[in-house]
Amino acid sequence: MNLITNRAKGTQDVLPKDSFKRSFVEKLLFDIAKTYGFGQIRTPVFEHTELFNKSVGDTTDVVQKEMYTFKDKGDRSITLRPEGTTPVVRAMLENGLHNNALPIKLSYLMSCYRYENPQAGRYREFNQFGAEIFGSEDPAADAELIFMVHDMFNRLGIKGLTLEINSIGCPKCKEKYYLKLQEYLESKKADLCPNCVDRLSRTPMRVLDCKSPICAGITKDAPVILDFLCKECSDHFEQVKSYLSQMQVLFKINPRIVRGLDYYTKTVFEFISTEIGAQGALGGGGRYDGLVKMIGGVDMPAIGVGLGVERIMLILEKQQIPLLEPEKCTIYIAGLGYEAREMALKLACIARQYSINAQCDIVGRGLKAQMKFADKIEAAFSIVIGE
């Protein structure tokens, strides 16, 4: 067979045997989020490019290297969404949800697009389950969101995850930290990769997020943001840790977590696995208290999380965690002759209206072939109708 083309690099086909498992996982995530008060939201697959340039940050790898951006027929710059939070903020504001009673809790499942090197659990088209809380600056909101994700992974049966948390402070904390970090990195500038040299003068914290082993080694002894937190940010982080401890959620403080997008403030976190290769984060998120105002809305605190569906499916397979099997055929109705086949089709359709998985012949098989087919699809019962 000579296909016109194969699927594009960094994408995947999800076949029926796997799509059922995905649907089960996605439904479980939504069902759990619902019990925490989250309503579902859906946004377009593409947005105006300036939305991401402004919010994600023009010095990030996402904006500089990874976005799928093109001109439409109206000569407008359009970008396939590279992440979920910014479109949800835009939709929340544009549709006036910010006028509702606070907090506003929104969950979603969306495909996202980034041009990067595909590897285990990482694709150019990937799916993300996300949850956002708008309108609360209280550390309880941080703890509740983190606990919800902890709850999701527990109910899926995933083992061996490590929750890593950090605080990257407010803009005032970052300003003081940047001076010390720049001073340290300037002394190592000759050994930094070209990307990090470029980031150094604008957003030095991006250097901490560099995946280059050389840069990672250089930043190992760099100053840490936790030493530069103001009292408000420090107290906030202490309260988040206290809430998590009260809820018996184990965590590890990792001062190197900065996340890859510029809009994060204060609490940031990741759930890490060592079983799926270099891209070990199954999910992560944090506060973005300035993003709503940046996009054009009111000054509204917020926190969110994104979970990689492909990475979740990968670790479920690695840990051989059983999921519900797809429902098999309950009744196969075979027909011998034209009139009997008409009756078989009619009865199968009636059974389906009562949520019974019923199948019948729609390719013109003889009776023997129909019985073989019923066996292949593991029908629980077979009915044979003759003339």
C-alpha positions as CSV (number, residue, x, y, z in Angstrom):
1,M,0.0,0.0,0.0
2,N,1.4,3.4,-1.1
3,L,0.0,6.2,1.1
4,I,0.1,9.8,-0.3
5,T,1.9,10.7,3.0
6,N,2.4,9.5,6.5
7,R,1.3,11.4,9.6
8,A,3.2,14.6,10.4
9,K,6.3,14.3,12.7
10,G,5.4,14.8,16.3
11,T,1.8,13.7,16.0
12,Q,0.1,10.4,16.7
13,D,-3.0,8.4,15.7
14,V,-5.0,7.2,18.7
15,L,-6.6,3.8,17.8
16,P,-9.8,2.5,19.3
17,K,-8.0,0.2,21.7
18,D,-6.2,3.2,23.2
19,S,-8.9,5.9,22.7
20,F,-11.2,4.1,25.1
21,K,-8.5,4.2,27.8
22,R,-7.9,7.9,27.1
23,S,-11.6,8.6,27.3
24,F,-11.8,6.8,30.7
25,V,-8.8,8.9,32.0
26,E,-10.2,12.2,30.7
27,K,-13.6,11.5,32.1
28,L,-12.1,10.7,35.5
29,L,-10.2,13.9,35.6
30,F,-13.3,15.9,34.7
31,D,-15.4,14.1,37.3
32,I,-12.9,14.8,40.0
33,A,-12.6,18.4,39.0
34,K,-16.4,18.7,39.1
35,T,-16.4,17.7,42.8
36,Y,-14.0,20.5,43.5
37,G,-16.3,23.0,41.8
38,F,-14.8,23.3,38.4
39,G,-17.0,23.9,35.3
40,Q,-15.8,23.1,31.8
41,I,-14.7,25.6,29.3
42,R,-13.7,25.2,25.6
43,T,-11.7,27.7,23.6
44,P,-10.7,27.9,19.9
45,V,-7.6,26.0,18.7
46,F,-6.0,29.2,17.4
47,E,-5.8,32.8,18.7
48,H,-4.3,36.1,17.6
49,T,-0.5,35.9,18.0
50,E,-0.2,39.0,20.2
51,L,-2.1,37.2,22.9
52,F,0.8,34.7,23.4
53,N,3.6,37.2,22.6
54,K,2.4,39.4,25.4
55,S,1.5,36.8,28.1
56,V,3.9,33.9,27.6
57,G,6.9,36.2,27.1
58,D,8.9,37.0,24.0
59,T,12.1,35.7,25.5
60,T,10.7,32.2,26.2
61,D,11.5,29.2,24.0
62,V,7.8,28.8,23.4
63,V,7.5,32.2,21.6
64,Q,11.0,32.3,20.1
65,K,11.1,28.8,18.6
66,E,8.1,26.6,19.2
67,M,4.9,28.4,18.2
68,Y,3.0,27.5,15.0
69,T,2.3,31.0,13.7
70,F,0.9,31.9,10.2
71,K,-0.9,34.7,8.4
72,D,-4.6,34.0,7.6
73,K,-6.3,35.2,4.4
74,G,-7.1,38.5,6.1
75,D,-3.3,39.0,6.7
76,R,-3.8,38.6,10.5
77,S,-1.1,36.8,12.5
78,I,-2.7,33.6,13.9
79,T,-1.1,31.1,16.3
80,L,-2.1,27.6,17.2
81,R,-2.4,27.6,21.0
82,P,0.9,26.5,22.6
83,E,-0.6,26.3,26.1
84,G,-4.0,26.5,27.8
85,T,-4.0,29.1,30.5
86,T,-3.8,32.3,28.3
87,P,-6.8,31.3,26.0
88,V,-8.8,30.5,29.1
89,V,-8.0,33.9,30.6
90,R,-8.9,35.6,27.4
91,A,-12.2,33.7,27.2
92,M,-13.0,34.4,30.8
93,L,-12.6,38.2,30.3
94,E,-14.2,38.4,26.9
95,N,-17.3,36.6,28.1
96,G,-17.6,38.5,31.4
97,L,-17.1,35.6,33.7
98,H,-15.0,37.8,35.9
99,N,-18.2,39.5,37.0
100,N,-19.5,36.3,38.5
101,A,-19.1,35.3,42.2
102,L,-15.5,34.6,43.1
103,P,-13.6,32.3,42.9
104,I,-14.2,31.3,39.3
105,K,-13.1,27.7,38.7
106,L,-12.7,26.4,35.1
107,S,-11.4,23.1,33.7
108,Y,-10.7,22.1,30.2
109,L,-9.2,19.5,27.8
110,M,-7.5,20.9,24.8
111,S,-4.9,20.1,22.1
112,C,-1.9,22.3,22.1
113,Y,0.9,22.8,19.5
114,R,4.7,23.4,19.9
115,Y,7.4,22.8,17.4
116,E,10.0,20.9,19.3
117,N,11.9,17.6,19.1
118,P,9.5,14.7,19.8
119,Q,10.5,12.2,22.5
120,A,8.8,9.9,25.0
121,G,5.6,11.6,26.2
122,R,6.3,14.7,24.2
123,Y,4.7,15.6,20.9
124,R,4.3,18.6,18.6
125,E,0.5,18.1,19.0
126,F,-0.3,17.2,22.6
127,N,-3.3,17.2,24.8
128,Q,-3.5,19.0,28.1
129,F,-6.0,18.8,30.9
130,G,-6.1,22.0,32.8
131,A,-7.7,23.7,35.7
132,E,-7.7,27.4,36.6
133,I,-8.9,29.3,39.7
134,F,-9.5,33.0,39.4
135,G,-10.1,35.5,42.1
136,S,-8.3,34.2,45.2
137,E,-4.9,35.2,46.5
138,D,-5.3,33.0,49.6
139,P,-2.7,30.2,50.0
140,A,-5.7,27.9,50.5
141,A,-6.4,28.1,46.8
142,D,-2.8,27.0,46.0
143,A,-3.1,24.1,48.4
144,E,-6.6,23.0,47.2
145,L,-5.4,23.0,43.5
146,I,-2.3,21.0,44.3
147,F,-4.3,18.5,46.4
148,M,-6.8,18.0,43.6
149,V,-4.0,17.0,41.3
150,H,-2.6,14.8,44.0
151,D,-6.0,13.2,44.3
152,M,-6.3,12.7,40.6
153,F,-3.0,10.8,40.4
154,N,-3.9,8.7,43.4
155,R,-7.2,7.7,42.0
156,L,-5.6,6.7,38.7
157,G,-3.3,4.5,40.8
158,I,0.0,6.1,39.7
159,K,2.8,5.4,42.0
160,G,6.2,7.0,42.7
161,L,5.5,10.6,41.9
162,T,7.3,13.5,43.6
163,L,5.7,16.8,44.2
164,E,8.2,19.6,43.9
165,I,7.3,23.1,44.9
166,N,8.9,26.5,44.9
167,S,8.1,30.2,45.2
168,I,9.4,32.6,42.6
169,G,7.9,35.6,44.4
170,C,6.3,38.8,43.2
171,P,7.9,41.3,40.7
172,K,9.6,43.2,43.6
173,C,11.2,39.9,44.8
174,K,12.3,39.1,41.2
175,E,13.9,42.5,40.7
176,K,16.2,42.0,43.7
177,Y,16.9,38.4,42.7
178,Y,17.7,39.3,39.1
179,L,20.5,41.6,40.1
180,K,22.2,38.9,42.1
181,L,21.5,36.2,39.5
182,Q,22.8,38.4,36.7
183,E,25.9,39.1,38.7
184,Y,26.6,35.4,39.1
185,L,25.8,34.4,35.6
186,E,27.9,37.2,34.1
187,S,30.9,35.6,35.6
188,K,30.0,32.4,33.8
189,K,28.9,34.0,30.6
190,A,31.6,32.5,28.4
191,D,30.3,29.0,29.1
192,L,26.6,29.6,28.7
193,C,24.8,28.5,25.6
194,P,23.8,31.2,23.0
195,N,20.2,31.2,24.1
196,C,21.1,31.8,27.7
197,V,23.5,34.6,26.8
198,D,20.6,36.3,25.1
199,R,18.3,35.7,28.1
200,L,20.8,37.0,30.6
201,S,20.1,40.7,30.1
202,R,16.3,40.4,29.9
203,T,15.0,37.4,31.9
204,P,17.9,35.7,33.7
205,M,15.6,33.3,35.5
206,R,15.0,31.6,32.1
207,V,18.6,30.4,32.3
208,L,17.6,28.2,35.3
209,D,15.1,26.5,33.0
210,C,17.6,25.7,30.3
211,K,17.8,22.0,29.3
212,S,21.5,22.2,28.3
213,P,23.6,20.0,30.7
214,I,26.3,22.7,30.7
215,C,24.0,25.5,31.7
216,A,22.4,23.2,34.3
217,G,25.8,22.6,35.8
218,I,26.6,26.3,35.9
219,T,23.3,27.2,37.6
220,K,23.7,24.5,40.3
221,D,25.5,27.0,42.5
222,A,23.6,30.1,41.5
223,P,21.7,32.2,44.1
224,V,18.2,30.9,44.8
225,I,15.0,33.0,44.7
226,L,13.8,31.7,48.1
227,D,16.6,33.9,49.7
228,F,15.1,37.0,48.2
229,L,11.4,36.7,48.9
230,C,9.7,39.6,50.5
231,K,7.7,39.0,53.8
232,E,4.4,38.7,52.0
233,C,5.7,36.2,49.5
234,S,7.6,34.3,52.2
235,D,4.5,34.1,54.4
236,H,2.4,33.0,51.5
237,F,4.8,30.1,50.7
238,E,4.9,29.1,54.4
239,Q,1.2,28.9,54.5
240,V,1.0,26.8,51.3
241,K,3.5,24.4,52.9
242,S,1.5,24.3,56.1
243,Y,-1.8,23.5,54.3
244,L,-0.1,20.7,52.3
245,S,1.4,19.2,55.5
246,Q,-2.1,19.3,57.2
247,M,-3.5,17.5,54.2
248,Q,-0.7,14.9,54.4
249,V,0.6,15.7,50.9
250,L,4.4,15.0,50.8
251,F,6.4,17.6,48.9
252,K,10.0,18.5,48.2
253,I,11.2,22.1,47.9
254,N,13.1,22.7,44.7
255,P,14.3,26.2,44.3
256,R,15.2,25.6,40.6
257,I,11.6,25.3,39.5
258,V,10.8,28.4,37.6
259,R,8.4,27.0,34.9
260,G,8.9,27.9,31.3
261,L,6.5,30.8,30.9
262,D,7.0,34.4,32.0
263,Y,3.6,35.0,33.7
264,Y,4.2,32.9,36.8
265,T,4.4,34.4,40.3
266,K,4.8,33.1,43.8
267,T,3.9,29.4,44.1
268,V,5.1,27.1,41.3
269,F,5.0,23.3,41.4
270,E,5.5,20.1,39.4
271,F,4.6,16.4,39.8
272,I,7.7,14.4,38.7
273,S,8.2,10.8,37.6
274,T,11.5,9.1,37.0
275,E,9.9,6.5,34.8
276,I,9.2,8.4,31.5
277,G,12.6,9.7,30.6
278,A,13.9,13.3,30.5
279,Q,10.5,14.8,30.3
280,G,9.5,13.6,33.8
281,A,6.8,16.2,34.7
282,L,3.3,14.7,34.4
283,G,1.9,18.1,35.3
284,G,2.7,21.4,36.8
285,G,1.5,25.0,37.3
286,G,1.5,27.9,39.6
287,R,0.3,31.4,40.4
288,Y,0.0,34.0,37.7
289,D,-1.4,37.0,39.7
290,G,-0.6,39.6,37.0
291,L,-1.7,37.8,33.9
292,V,-5.4,38.8,33.9
293,K,-4.5,42.5,34.2
294,M,-1.8,42.0,31.5
295,I,-4.3,40.7,29.0
296,G,-6.6,43.7,29.6
297,G,-8.7,42.7,32.5
298,V,-9.0,43.7,36.1
299,D,-6.3,43.1,38.7
300,M,-7.3,39.5,39.6
301,P,-5.1,36.9,41.3
302,A,-5.1,33.4,39.8
303,I,-3.5,30.0,39.9
304,G,-3.7,27.0,37.5
305,V,-2.3,23.6,36.5
306,G,-1.8,21.7,33.3
307,L,-1.5,17.9,33.0
308,G,0.0,16.2,30.0
309,V,-2.5,13.5,28.8
310,E,0.1,11.6,26.7
311,R,2.5,11.5,29.7
312,I,-0.2,10.2,32.0
313,M,-1.1,7.4,29.5
314,L,2.6,6.6,29.1
315,I,3.1,6.1,32.9
316,L,-0.1,4.1,33.2
317,E,1.3,1.8,30.6
318,K,4.8,1.7,32.2
319,Q,3.3,0.8,35.6
320,Q,0.8,-1.6,34.0
321,I,-2.1,0.0,35.8
322,P,-5.3,-1.7,34.6
323,L,-8.1,0.5,33.2
324,L,-11.6,-0.5,32.3
325,E,-11.8,-2.5,29.2
326,P,-14.1,-1.3,26.3
327,E,-17.6,-2.8,26.4
328,K,-17.9,-5.8,24.2
329,C,-20.8,-6.9,22.1
330,T,-23.7,-8.2,24.2
331,I,-25.9,-9.6,21.4
332,Y,-25.0,-10.5,17.8
333,I,-28.1,-10.9,15.6
334,A,-27.5,-13.0,12.6
335,G,-30.0,-13.1,9.6
336,L,-30.4,-16.0,7.2
337,G,-31.9,-14.5,4.0
338,Y,-32.9,-11.0,3.0
339,E,-36.0,-10.6,5.1
340,A,-34.3,-12.1,8.2
341,R,-31.4,-9.6,7.7
342,E,-33.9,-6.8,7.6
343,M,-35.4,-8.0,10.9
344,A,-31.9,-8.4,12.4
345,L,-31.0,-4.8,11.6
346,K,-34.3,-3.6,13.0
347,L,-33.8,-5.5,16.3
348,A,-30.2,-4.4,16.7
349,C,-31.2,-0.8,16.3
350,I,-34.0,-1.2,18.9
351,A,-31.6,-2.8,21.3
352,R,-29.2,0.1,20.9
353,Q,-31.9,2.5,21.9
354,Y,-31.9,0.7,25.3
355,S,-28.1,1.1,25.6
356,I,-27.5,-2.6,24.7
357,N,-24.3,-3.2,22.6
358,A,-25.9,-5.0,19.7
359,Q,-24.3,-5.9,16.3
360,C,-25.7,-7.4,13.1
361,D,-24.4,-8.2,9.6
362,I,-24.0,-5.1,7.3
363,V,-21.6,-6.5,4.8
364,G,-23.6,-9.4,3.3
365,R,-22.0,-12.4,5.0
366,G,-23.4,-15.9,4.9
367,L,-24.5,-17.5,8.2
368,K,-21.3,-19.4,8.8
369,A,-19.2,-16.2,8.3
370,Q,-21.6,-14.3,10.6
371,M,-21.1,-16.8,13.4
372,K,-17.3,-16.5,12.9
373,F,-17.6,-12.7,13.1
374,A,-19.7,-13.0,16.3
375,D,-16.9,-15.1,17.8
376,K,-14.2,-12.6,16.8
377,I,-16.0,-9.7,18.5
378,E,-16.6,-11.9,21.6
379,A,-20.4,-11.5,21.6
380,A,-21.9,-12.7,24.8
381,F,-25.0,-14.0,23.0
382,S,-26.0,-14.7,19.5
383,I,-29.5,-14.8,17.9
384,V,-30.1,-16.4,14.5
385,I,-33.2,-15.4,12.6
386,G,-34.3,-17.5,9.6
387,E,-36.8,-16.8,6.9
